[in-house]
């Protein structure tokens, strides 16, 4: 186990070398379990790190210490990385493609898949299947978790696919769809199914979505927040610890949100007023407070501090836009209105980025974690941030550079050296 853990940490911090930023810079960044992906200004996708399940999309399952282009002619408008699964939305027509782990049907494809590490996978992008509709689905955002994915359409509707053991499909049941379908001995759907409306008239449309460990949260047009799936740690935000919420339920309070980020045990969101709230379990101190208001209990986790409704993270305001907040397993990072990055939660691998080593924290009698947001060190300003399993990366304000911290990058941002030309071939190996 120790050898495997060391290898995992090392792979997650592989330095990307030689990817061209193109004249228009980097469009977006996302991170999963020990790997990272970026889009350049033209919509070309590159990934690096762990590749056991084909999540790099380069028709291989070998880890890469340098970025490799995803093996496709497609250009993407956005990417999202889950545990071992990556999905993207095409610039051409808004269709979705996924690659990587398909153990639970999280690729959403009816096309034949491959076998990676003994489980179903795809090492190149596969089109997400459309339900039996008159017109194909066109997505504005995809959110991918460990065992499933959800997509927000351009019309404001949500479709989900993958595991349904905790009601993640939003169908009002715990069945496979079509009935009887299973993945890894759990009910699932291998193609997108429409999440049931949260009102009888079906009039609610959504503007943002996030997906984590068995839980999805979506912000409706107007800012109301709805969550569904696994709520055992309080992640639903409605005051309960329900194990299986099979339809979206509204979070308590009159807050109006713009965007959310979902982790393993908790969820955080940014309101229209730029305030930050978190709810769920406080594992890794990810709620952003030294005084969680409640105590929760589950069979697997025992007793733990929690908040089953949105809890205010004091002293912090973040940009109210996509990419301004990201949640790894138990680490959260966000970008304030001036472009400065802040992180809180788990920090044992330096992923808080505040420049304080674990030994220094011990000397000051501080935990490697931080229960409150700490400023990422340096004077860099960022436009987007992505938190992985034990590292974080961010795009600079001018979208010309990428900085990473955590794992072997250390406890402060390190600028990655990228080729300034247009070649996809690595030309140097330096890190500034």
C-alpha beads as a LAMMPS data file, in Angstrom:
LAMMPS data file: protein, C-alpha beads

432 atoms
431 bonds

1 atom types
1 bond types

-500.0 500.0 xlo xhi
-500.0 500.0 ylo yhi
-500.0 500.0 zlo zhi

Masses

1 110.0

Atoms # bond

1 1 1 0.000 0.000 0.000
2 1 1 2.819 2.430 0.846
3 1 1 4.489 1.827 -2.503
4 1 1 1.204 2.393 -4.339
5 1 1 0.559 5.626 -2.445
6 1 1 4.002 7.021 -3.220
7 1 1 3.541 6.173 -6.887
8 1 1 0.130 7.849 -6.942
9 1 1 1.471 11.043 -5.431
10 1 1 4.404 11.124 -7.812
11 1 1 2.260 10.614 -10.922
12 1 1 -0.182 13.347 -9.932
13 1 1 2.613 15.894 -9.998
14 1 1 4.133 15.017 -13.355
15 1 1 5.319 18.209 -14.991
16 1 1 3.729 19.051 -18.336
17 1 1 6.356 20.123 -20.813
18 1 1 6.235 21.704 -24.232
19 1 1 2.502 22.127 -24.840
20 1 1 1.855 25.200 -26.920
21 1 1 -0.360 27.793 -25.305
22 1 1 -1.092 29.189 -28.774
23 1 1 -1.550 32.919 -29.180
24 1 1 -4.883 32.830 -27.343
25 1 1 -3.496 31.055 -24.262
26 1 1 -5.260 28.424 -22.200
27 1 1 -9.022 28.128 -22.228
28 1 1 -9.665 25.950 -19.156
29 1 1 -8.129 23.443 -16.738
30 1 1 -9.450 20.424 -14.809
31 1 1 -7.956 17.805 -12.497
32 1 1 -8.916 14.293 -11.412
33 1 1 -7.328 11.485 -9.443
34 1 1 -3.605 12.023 -10.071
35 1 1 -3.968 13.601 -13.494
36 1 1 -4.653 16.986 -15.085
37 1 1 -6.062 18.179 -18.413
38 1 1 -6.076 21.566 -20.137
39 1 1 -7.593 23.123 -23.222
40 1 1 -5.570 25.533 -25.284
41 1 1 -7.120 28.565 -26.933
42 1 1 -8.057 26.594 -30.015
43 1 1 -9.927 23.959 -28.024
44 1 1 -7.269 21.250 -28.306
45 1 1 -7.146 18.980 -25.240
46 1 1 -3.960 17.811 -23.516
47 1 1 -3.643 15.590 -20.429
48 1 1 -0.830 14.213 -18.263
49 1 1 -0.363 12.028 -15.180
50 1 1 -1.972 8.727 -14.241
51 1 1 -3.477 6.842 -17.183
52 1 1 -4.409 3.427 -15.809
53 1 1 -7.974 3.741 -17.071
54 1 1 -7.256 5.607 -20.300
55 1 1 -8.238 8.976 -18.827
56 1 1 -5.538 10.804 -20.791
57 1 1 -7.388 9.902 -23.976
58 1 1 -4.254 9.136 -25.992
59 1 1 -5.103 5.549 -26.961
60 1 1 -2.884 4.142 -24.204
61 1 1 -2.904 3.217 -20.530
62 1 1 0.634 4.260 -19.690
63 1 1 1.182 7.228 -17.392
64 1 1 2.764 10.261 -19.016
65 1 1 5.209 12.710 -17.457
66 1 1 4.464 15.198 -20.220
67 1 1 1.187 16.353 -21.734
68 1 1 -0.149 14.242 -24.529
69 1 1 -2.784 15.422 -26.986
70 1 1 -6.112 13.672 -26.629
71 1 1 -6.392 11.395 -29.647
72 1 1 -9.133 13.158 -31.562
73 1 1 -9.667 15.824 -34.197
74 1 1 -12.403 17.318 -32.040
75 1 1 -12.064 20.773 -30.544
76 1 1 -13.640 21.307 -27.115
77 1 1 -15.213 24.298 -25.402
78 1 1 -14.792 22.762 -21.924
79 1 1 -13.384 19.724 -20.117
80 1 1 -14.179 18.062 -16.802
81 1 1 -12.152 15.404 -14.992
82 1 1 -13.719 13.035 -12.506
83 1 1 -11.983 10.303 -10.556
84 1 1 -10.635 8.414 -13.583
85 1 1 -12.991 9.736 -16.257
86 1 1 -12.716 12.790 -18.502
87 1 1 -15.513 14.404 -20.506
88 1 1 -15.604 17.304 -22.927
89 1 1 -18.128 19.376 -24.854
90 1 1 -17.338 20.033 -28.507
91 1 1 -17.104 23.525 -29.922
92 1 1 -18.680 22.322 -33.142
93 1 1 -22.149 21.354 -31.961
94 1 1 -22.285 21.058 -28.153
95 1 1 -22.166 17.270 -28.188
96 1 1 -20.411 15.451 -25.334
97 1 1 -17.573 12.939 -25.446
98 1 1 -16.078 10.973 -22.552
99 1 1 -13.066 8.703 -22.040
100 1 1 -11.412 6.779 -19.215
101 1 1 -13.068 4.568 -16.605
102 1 1 -16.471 3.109 -17.499
103 1 1 -16.949 0.731 -14.564
104 1 1 -20.274 2.329 -13.652
105 1 1 -21.352 3.497 -17.099
106 1 1 -19.981 6.991 -16.514
107 1 1 -18.922 7.350 -20.164
108 1 1 -22.582 7.430 -21.170
109 1 1 -21.934 5.636 -24.429
110 1 1 -23.629 2.779 -26.213
111 1 1 -20.518 2.187 -28.318
112 1 1 -18.238 -0.788 -27.546
113 1 1 -15.599 -0.050 -24.928
114 1 1 -12.218 -1.559 -24.009
115 1 1 -10.675 -3.171 -20.933
116 1 1 -8.217 -1.240 -18.789
117 1 1 -6.881 -2.633 -15.512
118 1 1 -9.554 -5.331 -15.722
119 1 1 -12.536 -2.967 -16.067
120 1 1 -14.461 -1.308 -18.885
121 1 1 -12.862 1.842 -20.261
122 1 1 -12.215 3.944 -23.342
123 1 1 -8.725 5.192 -24.185
124 1 1 -10.030 7.703 -26.737
125 1 1 -13.131 9.926 -26.686
126 1 1 -16.475 8.175 -27.135
127 1 1 -19.645 10.105 -27.987
128 1 1 -22.165 10.337 -25.176
129 1 1 -25.281 8.681 -26.542
130 1 1 -28.445 10.686 -27.060
131 1 1 -31.723 9.372 -25.670
132 1 1 -34.538 8.641 -28.099
133 1 1 -35.227 12.281 -28.869
134 1 1 -36.048 14.064 -32.070
135 1 1 -32.871 16.129 -31.792
136 1 1 -29.451 15.264 -30.315
137 1 1 -28.517 16.633 -26.913
138 1 1 -26.453 19.814 -26.885
139 1 1 -24.619 20.484 -23.627
140 1 1 -23.311 23.630 -21.998
141 1 1 -21.523 21.830 -19.143
142 1 1 -20.582 18.302 -18.057
143 1 1 -19.873 17.350 -14.431
144 1 1 -18.083 14.052 -13.816
145 1 1 -17.622 12.168 -10.553
146 1 1 -16.238 8.823 -9.430
147 1 1 -19.088 6.639 -10.690
148 1 1 -21.227 8.860 -12.880
149 1 1 -21.668 12.021 -14.884
150 1 1 -24.348 14.645 -15.462
151 1 1 -24.748 17.073 -18.303
152 1 1 -26.489 20.434 -18.404
153 1 1 -28.061 21.084 -21.798
154 1 1 -28.169 24.401 -23.595
155 1 1 -31.895 24.502 -22.839
156 1 1 -31.278 24.229 -19.074
157 1 1 -32.245 20.592 -18.578
158 1 1 -30.097 17.960 -16.822
159 1 1 -29.321 14.428 -17.970
160 1 1 -27.322 11.942 -15.897
161 1 1 -25.711 8.564 -16.514
162 1 1 -23.735 6.028 -14.510
163 1 1 -24.408 4.614 -11.040
164 1 1 -27.870 4.878 -9.454
165 1 1 -27.266 3.085 -6.156
166 1 1 -27.922 6.326 -4.253
167 1 1 -30.401 7.901 -6.642
168 1 1 -27.756 9.750 -8.646
169 1 1 -29.808 9.547 -11.847
170 1 1 -32.530 11.692 -10.327
171 1 1 -35.263 9.325 -11.489
172 1 1 -37.172 8.924 -8.245
173 1 1 -35.940 5.337 -7.873
174 1 1 -32.919 3.129 -7.255
175 1 1 -33.305 1.074 -10.422
176 1 1 -31.230 0.581 -13.503
177 1 1 -32.390 2.340 -16.654
178 1 1 -33.658 0.627 -18.708
179 1 1 -35.002 -1.479 -15.836
180 1 1 -32.636 -4.195 -14.696
181 1 1 -29.401 -2.683 -16.068
182 1 1 -26.474 -2.982 -13.661
183 1 1 -22.871 -1.820 -13.617
184 1 1 -20.458 -3.339 -11.076
185 1 1 -23.476 -5.078 -9.515
186 1 1 -25.278 -1.768 -8.901
187 1 1 -28.220 -0.210 -10.757
188 1 1 -27.065 2.193 -13.445
189 1 1 -27.702 3.720 -16.831
190 1 1 -25.146 3.534 -19.596
191 1 1 -26.850 6.326 -21.536
192 1 1 -28.155 9.745 -20.420
193 1 1 -31.569 9.879 -18.738
194 1 1 -33.401 13.104 -17.955
195 1 1 -33.402 14.135 -14.296
196 1 1 -37.002 14.405 -13.139
197 1 1 -38.283 17.931 -12.723
198 1 1 -38.203 19.409 -9.250
199 1 1 -41.668 20.877 -9.728
200 1 1 -44.897 19.528 -11.153
201 1 1 -44.986 22.021 -14.001
202 1 1 -41.460 21.221 -15.113
203 1 1 -40.694 24.914 -15.339
204 1 1 -37.339 25.027 -13.529
205 1 1 -34.283 25.423 -15.715
206 1 1 -30.681 25.185 -14.541
207 1 1 -27.582 27.306 -15.104
208 1 1 -24.753 25.363 -13.404
209 1 1 -23.971 21.844 -12.190
210 1 1 -21.283 20.009 -10.192
211 1 1 -20.732 16.346 -9.413
212 1 1 -18.736 14.638 -6.670
213 1 1 -18.649 11.334 -4.812
214 1 1 -22.203 10.113 -5.472
215 1 1 -23.819 13.556 -5.210
216 1 1 -24.823 16.196 -7.749
217 1 1 -25.769 19.797 -7.109
218 1 1 -27.259 22.217 -9.613
219 1 1 -28.028 25.932 -9.524
220 1 1 -31.318 26.889 -11.107
221 1 1 -31.812 30.009 -13.178
222 1 1 -32.449 32.587 -10.482
223 1 1 -29.973 31.029 -8.043
224 1 1 -31.916 28.380 -6.117
225 1 1 -29.797 25.348 -5.222
226 1 1 -30.850 21.705 -5.655
227 1 1 -28.932 18.500 -4.828
228 1 1 -29.583 14.766 -5.145
229 1 1 -27.880 11.395 -4.694
230 1 1 -25.842 10.379 -1.645
231 1 1 -26.576 12.744 1.241
232 1 1 -25.236 10.718 4.168
233 1 1 -22.707 13.370 5.201
234 1 1 -25.144 16.253 4.785
235 1 1 -24.171 17.062 1.197
236 1 1 -27.762 17.697 0.117
237 1 1 -27.841 20.915 2.122
238 1 1 -31.456 20.393 3.167
239 1 1 -30.868 19.499 6.814
240 1 1 -30.860 15.720 6.334
241 1 1 -28.379 12.854 6.090
242 1 1 -30.391 10.834 3.598
243 1 1 -28.471 7.942 2.059
244 1 1 -30.374 7.987 -1.228
245 1 1 -32.123 11.116 -2.464
246 1 1 -33.630 10.037 -5.762
247 1 1 -34.883 13.439 -6.950
248 1 1 -33.419 16.942 -6.621
249 1 1 -34.264 18.679 -3.344
250 1 1 -33.802 22.349 -2.584
251 1 1 -31.172 23.395 -0.071
252 1 1 -32.367 25.246 3.001
253 1 1 -32.217 28.996 3.251
254 1 1 -32.817 31.903 0.953
255 1 1 -29.331 32.036 -0.504
256 1 1 -28.913 32.459 -4.237
257 1 1 -25.927 30.715 -5.805
258 1 1 -23.999 31.092 -9.049
259 1 1 -21.780 28.014 -9.002
260 1 1 -20.899 25.024 -6.808
261 1 1 -18.045 22.517 -6.395
262 1 1 -18.601 19.036 -4.981
263 1 1 -16.040 16.933 -3.124
264 1 1 -15.984 13.520 -1.484
265 1 1 -17.911 14.491 1.646
266 1 1 -18.951 18.121 1.230
267 1 1 -20.071 20.793 -1.229
268 1 1 -19.148 24.474 -1.489
269 1 1 -20.868 27.208 -3.444
270 1 1 -20.428 30.853 -4.399
271 1 1 -23.457 33.116 -4.049
272 1 1 -24.544 35.980 -6.273
273 1 1 -22.980 38.273 -3.665
274 1 1 -19.615 36.424 -3.964
275 1 1 -19.920 34.907 -0.486
276 1 1 -18.825 31.285 0.037
277 1 1 -20.843 28.605 1.828
278 1 1 -19.977 24.942 2.438
279 1 1 -22.025 22.022 3.737
280 1 1 -21.595 18.300 4.367
281 1 1 -18.937 16.426 6.321
282 1 1 -15.877 18.206 7.652
283 1 1 -13.391 15.463 6.727
284 1 1 -10.051 17.149 6.040
285 1 1 -11.538 20.338 7.553
286 1 1 -13.016 21.159 4.157
287 1 1 -16.004 23.148 5.473
288 1 1 -13.818 26.207 5.896
289 1 1 -14.683 26.805 9.542
290 1 1 -13.134 26.014 12.912
291 1 1 -16.583 25.451 14.424
292 1 1 -18.768 23.111 12.364
293 1 1 -22.298 23.536 13.749
294 1 1 -23.439 19.909 13.841
295 1 1 -22.420 16.301 14.405
296 1 1 -23.286 13.606 11.875
297 1 1 -22.975 9.844 11.952
298 1 1 -22.839 7.164 9.268
299 1 1 -22.173 3.455 9.498
300 1 1 -18.888 3.706 7.646
301 1 1 -17.566 6.992 9.054
302 1 1 -18.857 6.971 12.622
303 1 1 -19.323 10.385 14.262
304 1 1 -17.898 13.479 12.601
305 1 1 -18.441 17.264 12.578
306 1 1 -20.669 18.449 9.758
307 1 1 -23.170 20.995 8.518
308 1 1 -26.337 19.718 6.857
309 1 1 -27.226 23.200 5.570
310 1 1 -25.050 25.848 3.866
311 1 1 -22.554 27.234 6.401
312 1 1 -20.846 30.594 5.859
313 1 1 -17.084 30.633 5.161
314 1 1 -16.014 33.899 6.767
315 1 1 -13.428 36.315 5.491
316 1 1 -13.585 35.222 1.870
317 1 1 -15.285 36.348 -1.327
318 1 1 -14.777 34.597 -4.649
319 1 1 -15.502 35.394 -8.256
320 1 1 -19.085 34.350 -9.057
321 1 1 -18.266 32.411 -12.204
322 1 1 -17.333 28.959 -13.450
323 1 1 -13.745 27.992 -12.658
324 1 1 -13.591 30.257 -9.607
325 1 1 -13.907 27.354 -7.143
326 1 1 -12.775 23.736 -7.270
327 1 1 -13.127 20.848 -4.818
328 1 1 -10.795 17.856 -4.758
329 1 1 -11.526 15.003 -2.367
330 1 1 -11.167 17.129 0.786
331 1 1 -9.366 20.247 -0.458
332 1 1 -11.016 23.407 -1.807
333 1 1 -9.407 26.283 -3.708
334 1 1 -10.976 29.452 -5.028
335 1 1 -10.108 32.720 -6.765
336 1 1 -11.123 36.072 -5.338
337 1 1 -12.246 39.095 -7.404
338 1 1 -8.641 40.329 -7.687
339 1 1 -7.365 36.989 -8.996
340 1 1 -5.698 35.796 -5.796
341 1 1 -6.092 32.114 -4.891
342 1 1 -7.112 30.761 -1.487
343 1 1 -7.280 27.147 -0.328
344 1 1 -8.567 25.279 2.712
345 1 1 -9.092 21.715 3.874
346 1 1 -6.591 18.891 3.471
347 1 1 -2.988 20.012 3.001
348 1 1 -0.827 16.992 3.754
349 1 1 0.702 17.062 0.262
350 1 1 1.202 20.813 0.049
351 1 1 -2.008 21.341 -1.918
352 1 1 -2.937 24.425 0.142
353 1 1 -0.130 26.215 -1.674
354 1 1 0.535 28.630 1.188
355 1 1 4.262 27.956 1.246
356 1 1 4.207 26.451 4.716
357 1 1 5.840 23.035 4.936
358 1 1 4.381 20.238 7.013
359 1 1 7.378 20.472 9.361
360 1 1 6.828 24.215 9.754
361 1 1 3.175 23.620 10.569
362 1 1 4.202 21.059 13.170
363 1 1 6.668 23.528 14.665
364 1 1 3.829 26.016 15.041
365 1 1 1.569 23.264 16.380
366 1 1 -0.660 23.555 13.317
367 1 1 -2.297 20.744 11.413
368 1 1 -1.191 20.035 7.870
369 1 1 -4.812 20.887 7.073
370 1 1 -6.376 24.318 7.363
371 1 1 -9.898 24.800 8.704
372 1 1 -9.990 28.333 7.273
373 1 1 -8.956 29.712 3.866
374 1 1 -5.257 30.541 3.501
375 1 1 -3.741 32.618 0.731
376 1 1 -1.782 30.736 -1.911
377 1 1 1.719 32.187 -1.710
378 1 1 3.233 34.474 -4.322
379 1 1 1.992 37.460 -6.275
380 1 1 0.450 35.491 -9.116
381 1 1 -3.089 36.222 -10.182
382 1 1 -5.261 33.515 -11.673
383 1 1 -8.294 33.101 -13.904
384 1 1 -9.211 29.458 -13.127
385 1 1 -8.222 26.803 -10.601
386 1 1 -8.544 23.004 -10.553
387 1 1 -7.960 20.759 -7.532
388 1 1 -7.036 17.094 -7.967
389 1 1 -6.532 14.286 -5.485
390 1 1 -3.425 15.813 -3.872
391 1 1 -2.420 18.754 -6.052
392 1 1 -3.852 21.896 -7.602
393 1 1 -3.173 23.813 -10.809
394 1 1 -4.322 27.220 -11.985
395 1 1 -4.273 29.300 -15.157
396 1 1 -2.697 32.722 -14.852
397 1 1 -4.807 35.852 -15.205
398 1 1 -3.492 36.460 -18.728
399 1 1 -4.132 32.774 -19.592
400 1 1 -0.562 32.383 -20.825
401 1 1 0.880 30.286 -17.965
402 1 1 -0.028 27.407 -15.681
403 1 1 1.059 27.116 -12.055
404 1 1 0.794 23.978 -9.902
405 1 1 1.315 23.165 -6.238
406 1 1 1.026 20.095 -4.036
407 1 1 2.561 16.606 -4.378
408 1 1 6.098 16.885 -5.812
409 1 1 5.506 20.483 -6.916
410 1 1 5.917 21.465 -3.275
411 1 1 3.893 23.721 -1.037
412 1 1 3.873 26.828 -3.243
413 1 1 2.962 27.516 -6.889
414 1 1 5.508 26.463 -9.471
415 1 1 5.236 27.919 -12.974
416 1 1 5.362 25.292 -15.672
417 1 1 7.560 26.026 -18.665
418 1 1 5.621 25.710 -21.922
419 1 1 6.806 25.939 -25.493
420 1 1 5.724 29.257 -26.971
421 1 1 5.429 27.956 -30.520
422 1 1 2.708 25.864 -32.061
423 1 1 4.429 22.477 -32.030
424 1 1 2.898 19.696 -29.997
425 1 1 6.304 18.111 -29.460
426 1 1 8.053 18.777 -26.117
427 1 1 11.168 20.887 -26.630
428 1 1 12.501 21.436 -23.122
429 1 1 12.289 20.006 -19.646
430 1 1 12.723 23.017 -17.401
431 1 1 10.446 24.272 -14.661
432 1 1 10.817 27.882 -13.661

Bonds

1 1 1 2
2 1 2 3
3 1 3 4
4 1 4 5
5 1 5 6
6 1 6 7
7 1 7 8
8 1 8 9
9 1 9 10
10 1 10 11
11 1 11 12
12 1 12 13
13 1 13 14
14 1 14 15
15 1 15 16
16 1 16 17
17 1 17 18
18 1 18 19
19 1 19 20
20 1 20 21
21 1 21 22
22 1 22 23
23 1 23 24
24 1 24 25
25 1 25 26
26 1 26 27
27 1 27 28
28 1 28 29
29 1 29 30
30 1 30 31
31 1 31 32
32 1 32 33
33 1 33 34
34 1 34 35
35 1 35 36
36 1 36 37
37 1 37 38
38 1 38 39
39 1 39 40
40 1 40 41
41 1 41 42
42 1 42 43
43 1 43 44
44 1 44 45
45 1 45 46
46 1 46 47
47 1 47 48
48 1 48 49
49 1 49 50
50 1 50 51
51 1 51 52
52 1 52 53
53 1 53 54
54 1 54 55
55 1 55 56
56 1 56 57
57 1 57 58
58 1 58 59
59 1 59 60
60 1 60 61
61 1 61 62
62 1 62 63
63 1 63 64
64 1 64 65
65 1 65 66
66 1 66 67
67 1 67 68
68 1 68 69
69 1 69 70
70 1 70 71
71 1 71 72
72 1 72 73
73 1 73 74
74 1 74 75
75 1 75 76
76 1 76 77
77 1 77 78
78 1 78 79
79 1 79 80
80 1 80 81
81 1 81 82
82 1 82 83
83 1 83 84
84 1 84 85
85 1 85 86
86 1 86 87
87 1 87 88
88 1 88 89
89 1 89 90
90 1 90 91
91 1 91 92
92 1 92 93
93 1 93 94
94 1 94 95
95 1 95 96
96 1 96 97
97 1 97 98
98 1 98 99
99 1 99 100
100 1 100 101
101 1 101 102
102 1 102 103
103 1 103 104
104 1 104 105
105 1 105 106
106 1 106 107
107 1 107 108
108 1 108 109
109 1 109 110
110 1 110 111
111 1 111 112
112 1 112 113
113 1 113 114
114 1 114 115
115 1 115 116
116 1 116 117
117 1 117 118
118 1 118 119
119 1 119 120
120 1 120 121
121 1 121 122
122 1 122 123
123 1 123 124
124 1 124 125
125 1 125 126
126 1 126 127
127 1 127 128
128 1 128 129
129 1 129 130
130 1 130 131
131 1 131 132
132 1 132 133
133 1 133 134
134 1 134 135
135 1 135 136
136 1 136 137
137 1 137 138
138 1 138 139
139 1 139 140
140 1 140 141
141 1 141 142
142 1 142 143
143 1 143 144
144 1 144 145
145 1 145 146
146 1 146 147
147 1 147 148
148 1 148 149
149 1 149 150
150 1 150 151
151 1 151 152
152 1 152 153
153 1 153 154
154 1 154 155
155 1 155 156
156 1 156 157
157 1 157 158
158 1 158 159
159 1 159 160
160 1 160 161
161 1 161 162
162 1 162 163
163 1 163 164
164 1 164 165
165 1 165 166
166 1 166 167
167 1 167 168
168 1 168 169
169 1 169 170
170 1 170 171
171 1 171 172
172 1 172 173
173 1 173 174
174 1 174 175
175 1 175 176
176 1 176 177
177 1 177 178
178 1 178 179
179 1 179 180
180 1 180 181
181 1 181 182
182 1 182 183
183 1 183 184
184 1 184 185
185 1 185 186
186 1 186 187
187 1 187 188
188 1 188 189
189 1 189 190
190 1 190 191
191 1 191 192
192 1 192 193
193 1 193 194
194 1 194 195
195 1 195 196
196 1 196 197
197 1 197 198
198 1 198 199
199 1 199 200
200 1 200 201
201 1 201 202
202 1 202 203
203 1 203 204
204 1 204 205
205 1 205 206
206 1 206 207
207 1 207 208
208 1 208 209
209 1 209 210
210 1 210 211
211 1 211 212
212 1 212 213
213 1 213 214
214 1 214 215
215 1 215 216
216 1 216 217
217 1 217 218
218 1 218 219
219 1 219 220
220 1 220 221
221 1 221 222
222 1 222 223
223 1 223 224
224 1 224 225
225 1 225 226
226 1 226 227
227 1 227 228
228 1 228 229
229 1 229 230
230 1 230 231
231 1 231 232
232 1 232 233
233 1 233 234
234 1 234 235
235 1 235 236
236 1 236 237
237 1 237 238
238 1 238 239
239 1 239 240
240 1 240 241
241 1 241 242
242 1 242 243
243 1 243 244
244 1 244 245
245 1 245 246
246 1 246 247
247 1 247 248
248 1 248 249
249 1 249 250
250 1 250 251
251 1 251 252
252 1 252 253
253 1 253 254
254 1 254 255
255 1 255 256
256 1 256 257
257 1 257 258
258 1 258 259
259 1 259 260
260 1 260 261
261 1 261 262
262 1 262 263
263 1 263 264
264 1 264 265
265 1 265 266
266 1 266 267
267 1 267 268
268 1 268 269
269 1 269 270
270 1 270 271
271 1 271 272
272 1 272 273
273 1 273 274
274 1 274 275
275 1 275 276
276 1 276 277
277 1 277 278
278 1 278 279
279 1 279 280
280 1 280 281
281 1 281 282
282 1 282 283
283 1 283 284
284 1 284 285
285 1 285 286
286 1 286 287
287 1 287 288
288 1 288 289
289 1 289 290
290 1 290 291
291 1 291 292
292 1 292 293
293 1 293 294
294 1 294 295
295 1 295 296
296 1 296 297
297 1 297 298
298 1 298 299
299 1 299 300
300 1 300 301
301 1 301 302
302 1 302 303
303 1 303 304
304 1 304 305
305 1 305 306
306 1 306 307
307 1 307 308
308 1 308 309
309 1 309 310
310 1 310 311
311 1 311 312
312 1 312 313
313 1 313 314
314 1 314 315
315 1 315 316
316 1 316 317
317 1 317 318
318 1 318 319
319 1 319 320
320 1 320 321
321 1 321 322
322 1 322 323
323 1 323 324
324 1 324 325
325 1 325 326
326 1 326 327
327 1 327 328
328 1 328 329
329 1 329 330
330 1 330 331
331 1 331 332
332 1 332 333
333 1 333 334
334 1 334 335
335 1 335 336
336 1 336 337
337 1 337 338
338 1 338 339
339 1 339 340
340 1 340 341
341 1 341 342
342 1 342 343
343 1 343 344
344 1 344 345
345 1 345 346
346 1 346 347
347 1 347 348
348 1 348 349
349 1 349 350
350 1 350 351
351 1 351 352
352 1 352 353
353 1 353 354
354 1 354 355
355 1 355 356
356 1 356 357
357 1 357 358
358 1 358 359
359 1 359 360
360 1 360 361
361 1 361 362
362 1 362 363
363 1 363 364
364 1 364 365
365 1 365 366
366 1 366 367
367 1 367 368
368 1 368 369
369 1 369 370
370 1 370 371
371 1 371 372
372 1 372 373
373 1 373 374
374 1 374 375
375 1 375 376
376 1 376 377
377 1 377 378
378 1 378 379
379 1 379 380
380 1 380 381
381 1 381 382
382 1 382 383
383 1 383 384
384 1 384 385
385 1 385 386
386 1 386 387
387 1 387 388
388 1 388 389
389 1 389 390
390 1 390 391
391 1 391 392
392 1 392 393
393 1 393 394
394 1 394 395
395 1 395 396
396 1 396 397
397 1 397 398
398 1 398 399
399 1 399 400
400 1 400 401
401 1 401 402
402 1 402 403
403 1 403 404
404 1 404 405
405 1 405 406
406 1 406 407
407 1 407 408
408 1 408 409
409 1 409 410
410 1 410 411
411 1 411 412
412 1 412 413
413 1 413 414
414 1 414 415
415 1 415 416
416 1 416 417
417 1 417 418
418 1 418 419
419 1 419 420
420 1 420 421
421 1 421 422
422 1 422 423
423 1 423 424
424 1 424 425
425 1 425 426
426 1 426 427
427 1 427 428
428 1 428 429
429 1 429 430
430 1 430 431
431 1 431 432
